[in-house]
Amino acid sequence: MMNIAGLMAGLTLAATPLAAQEQVPVRLIVGVSAGGSIDLLARQLADKMKDSLGESVVVENRAGANQRIALAEVRKSPPDARTIYIGTSGPFSILPDIYGDKLEYDPVKDFTPIARLVHFDLAIASGPATPAKNLTELITWLKANPQRASYGTPGAGTTSHFVGVMFATSTGTTLTHVPYKGGTPAINDLVGGHIPMLVDSLADMLEQHNAGNLRIVAAAGPQRSALLPDLPTLKESGVDVAVDIAIDAYASGNVPSPIAARMTKVLLTALDNPDVLTRIRAYGLLPAPADAQVLARKQAEETKLWAAPIQASGFTGE
């Protein structure tokens, strides 16, 4: 894992501090509703960024359309890095393959990479609609009940959606995708017995898991989750799925390099705060600091990674 202090040492500061620019708050635009891991991270960062900038930093929730509403708000902002998208990498690495020419933005030209911040685990969970208490029992139940075999996710075209596609392919099951408008309603329906299976953030499902209202049966990451170290990964269990999900920061396109570097430093300094690290780790977010150059390279690599499962699914955007 890259060292935050080492990253920041190499960043060039802009000659004019952000506080000396037009006096409007720095805005962190989040593409999901309040609550959950992305919103939590943004609010923790905003609190510490205020200290280093000496000015207001606000979090704005612009939920919907698989974070594209949030991206539209960032895209139209001035190229001054005072409006920052905080969200998952999917809109940059997955949505281009889903929408093709219909996508209303160019993921490379219309945005300026600022920093990779954290990564987190997705997981597979079952609920009271099925008696399955572990992954093997869940797969057996899904195969024995094809008419009821479905899985919920926080939305169509999300990473969770295509993890479900990969899961079905690897396990030889036929699953109906049930997309929700966010993770919270999906979790509620799993707990309520309306769907048998859910692919979502492990951290977001943990409280209900601990309460016995749902059962997290496998982690979808390349390694076991620090939140549930005894929980096997899909890969360990013989299911050929392992994905690393990140939360990144982007500004609008054409931000001058010194200004972008300044915001990279501000964000990574906030991320490195001990209070922030303690809070986000408790929520299952693991620091994965990287500068703009690394983020741009990761974006290109992840775009190639997701192309095959997206094409195999046959899913296209409206």
N, C-alpha and C positions, 0 to 999 in steps of 0.2 A: 504494500500500500504506500502510495506516495506521501511524503511528509508535507504537511501544510506550510510549515515555516519555510521549508526549502523552496516551495513553489512561490511564496510571496516575495522571497528575497530577490527573485529574478524579474519581478514585474516593474515596469517603468511607470512612474506616477505622472499624471497630467500636470502641466504647469499651473493650470487654474483649478483650484479645488472645486468639488461639486457644489459646496455651499455657496460659492461665489457666483454660480450660474443663476438662471431665473429661479425665483423663490417660489417654487411649487414643490410639494412633497415628492420624495422619491417613492415610486409605486411598485410594489411587488404584486403582479397579476397572477392569480391562482385559478386554474381552470376547473376547480371542483368546489362544491359547497363547503361551508365551514365544518370543521371536524375532520378527522382522518389524518393520515401521515403527511401529505403534501401541505395541507393548511397548517398543521402543527409546526412543520419545519419553517415555513415562510414567516410565521409569527415570531418564532424564536430568533430567526435571523434579523427581522425588522427591529426587534427590541434592542439588539446589540449594534446594529448599523446606525441607529440614532446617536449612540455614544460616539462612534468614530467620525460621523459626518457632522455632528452638531446641528442637526436639523430633523424635520419630521420624515418618517418612513412609514407608509401605510400599506396594509394588505387589502387588496380588493379581490373578492371572489366573483369570477365571471364564469359560472358553471355552464356546461352544456356542449353539445356537438363534439364530444371527445376532445375537449380542451381547445377546439378551434375558435370558439368565441373569445377566449383569453388571448390566443395568438393574434386574432384580428385587432384586438385593442393594442397589443404591443407593436404590431406591424405598422400601424398608422401613427405611432408616436414619433417625435423628433429623434434624430440620430445622436442623442446625447447620453444614452445609457441611464436615464433617470426613470424609465419604465422598463421593468424586467419581468420576463416570464419565468415563473418557478413551477416546474411541472415535469412529468415523465417524458422520456425520450421518444415515446411512440409517435407523436405527431410529426417527428422528423425522420424516423426510421421505418414506420409502418404505414402511415397514411398515404405517402406517395405511391405505394404499390396498390393500395385500395382504391384510390380516387383517380390516379393517373392524371390526365389532362384536365379533369374536373376539379382538381384541388385548387383552391382559391389563392394559394401562396406557393412560392418556390422555397423549399426548406433550406436551401443554401444561400440564394441571393437576397432573400427578404429578411434574413435574421443574422445577427452577429453573435457567435458563440462567446459566452462569458466564462462559465465554469461548470464542471461536473461537481456535484455536491455530495450526494450520498447514494447508496444503493440499498435495496430492501428485498425481502423475500415474498414471492407469491406462494400460495399453498392450496392444496385440495382439501375440501371439508365436506362431510356428510351431515345430514340433519335427521330429525325424527321421521321423515318420509321413508327412510330406509333403516333397517336394523343394523347396518354395517358399522362395526366398531373399529375397523382398520382398513387399509387400502385393499388388501386381498379380498376381504368380504364385500367391499364396495364394488370392485370390478365384477365379482361374481354376481352380485345383485343386479348391476346394470345389464349384464348379458342375459340374465334370466327374466328381466322385465323391460324388454325393448320399447314397449309402448309408453312406459313411464320414465325412460332413461333420458334425462335432460340435465343441463348444468346452467347455473346462473353466473353472470359476470357483471361488473360495473358498467358495461356498455358494449355495443357492437363496434368492432374494429379496434378494441383495446388489446393490450398485450394479453390480458386474461382470456379474451376470446380465442386467440390463436394458441395459447397454451392448452386450452380445452380441445382445440382441433388436433394438436400434436398428441395429446393424451389419448384421444379416441383412436387415432391412427396406430399408436404404439400398442394399445391394449386390445385392439380388434373389436371395439365397441362402437355402436352407432348412437350418437348423442344429439339431442336437439338443443340448440343454443337458445337461452332465454336472457336477452340483454335487459339491464335495468339502467335507470338514470342515476348512477352512482352506487357505491358499495353498501351504504346503509340500508336502502330498501331491499337490496339483494340478500343481505344478511338477515334482515327481518323475515323475508319469505322463506329462507332456509330454516330458520328457527321455527317458523310457523308451519312447517311441513308442506309448503306449496311446491318446493323443488327438492330433489334428492341430493343435489351436489352443487358446490360453489367453488369457483376459482377466483381468489381475491387476495389482497394483502394479508399475510399471516398476522401481522400486528393488529390490523383492524378487526380480525376475527378472534383474537386471543381472549378478550374478556368473556365473550359468550362461550368459548371453549372451556375456559377455567370454571365457568358457572355450570357446565354440563349441558348447555342448551344446543350445542353443536359439537362435532368431533373433527378436529384437524387431523387428517390421516397421512399427509405427506407434504414435504416442502418441495417446491418446484425449482429451487436454486441449485447451483453447482456444488454447494456444500451445505451442511446442516445449519439450521438457524440457531443463533445464540439465544433466542428467546425460548426455544424448545429443543435443547441439544439432544434429547433422546429420540426425537422425531426423525425417522429416516427420510432421505430424499427420494424423489421418484426414481432417480438413476440407480440408487442403491437397491431399490425394490424391483428393478428389472424393467422399468418404464423409461424409454429413451427420450427423456425430456429434461433439460437443464438450462434455465435462462437466468440472466443477471439483469435486474431491473434497476434503472437509475433515475434520480431526480436531478435535473439540470437547470441552468440559468442561461437565458438568451435575451438580448436586446434587439431593437429594430435593426434593419440593415444599414450598412455603410457608416457605422459608428467609427470615428477615428481611433486608431490603435492606442494612443496614449489614454484616451478617455475610457475605452474598453478595459485596458489594463488596470486603470484606477478602480473601476468597479469590481474587477476580479479580485483585487487586493482587499477591498472592503468586504466583499462576501466571504472570502476565505478566512479573513480575520474574525468575522462574526462566527463562522462555523467552528473555528478553533477555540472559542471561548469555553472554559470548563463547564459552565452552567448549561450552555447549549448542548455540548457533547453528552452530558449526563442525561438531559431530558430526551434528546432524540434517540439515544441508545436504549433508553427504557421503553421507547415506542417501536423498537425494532429497526431503526434506521442506522446504518453503519457509515461513518465518514469515508468518502472516496474522492478526496479533493484532486482536481486536475484543472489545469489552465485551459485557455481557449484553444490552443493548438491541439492538445490531447483530446478535448471534447470534439473538435471537428473531425479528427481521425476516428474516434469512437463512433461518431454519427455515421460516417461512411461505412465502417465495418458492420454496424448493426443493420443498416439498410440492406446490405447483401445477405445477412443472416436470415432476415425475416421474409425475403422474397419468395423462397420455395414454399413454406407452409401457407403463406397468404394465397399464392397461386393455386396450391392444392385444394384449398378450402372452397374456391370458386366465389368467395365473397367479394362484392364490389360496393363501393359507396354510391349513394343516390345522387 
